[in-house]
Amino acid sequence: MTNFTKNMMIAAAAMLSAVGMAQAQTITAEVPFGFRAAGTVMPAGSYRWQEIASGSVAVFKLTNEDSGHAILTIPMARNSVKLGTAPSLTFQCSGHDCSLLRVTPGDGAAYEIKTPGLGKDSRLAVIRAVLAR
């Protein structure tokens, strides 16, 4: 094997290692009420939020850990928040109808999720999340 080939293999391994380390944090949260996310009705329960693709378009997977049911969602926007902001899921609620509005994984970003219009009498519910190992 030539030195060039060895150097290319080492560079490729380093890039793969860096990509793995740059992935967003996975968070979990206990949501005590049913809600909508990406047009799907989700029951109350324990949820895991993880980034499964990044780049020009980020794709996230939201999994109900009790049933194993999962949905994929592409956020409408990524906003910056103060680094160290606690991980959380924010819901917009009107009456008994709630929709996932924002996910803050605790890495300096907040992802806005498309929600149906719930009217001017809606309120926000914020659920604390924890970093998953």
Stockholm file with secondary structure:
# STOCKHOLM 1.0

chainA/1-133         MTNFTKNMMIAAAAMLSAVGMAQAQTITAEVPFGFRAAGTVMPAGSYRWQEIASGSVAVFKLTNEDSGHAILTIPMARNSVKLGTAPSLTFQCSGHDCSLLRVTPGDGAAYEIKTPGLGKDSRLAVIRAVLAR
#=GR chainA/1-133 SS CCHHHHHHHHHHHHHHHHHHHTSCCCEEEEECSCEEETTEEECSEEEEEEEEECSSSCEEEEEETTTCCEEEECCSEEEECCTTCCCEEEEEEETTEEEEEEEECSSSEEEECCCCCCCTTCEEEEEECEECC
#=GC SS_cons         CCHHHHHHHHHHHHHHHHHHHTSCCCEEEEECSCEEETTEEECSEEEEEEEEECSSSCEEEEEETTTCCEEEECCSEEEECCTTCCCEEEEEEETTEEEEEEEECSSSEEEECCCCCCCTTCEEEEEECEECC
//
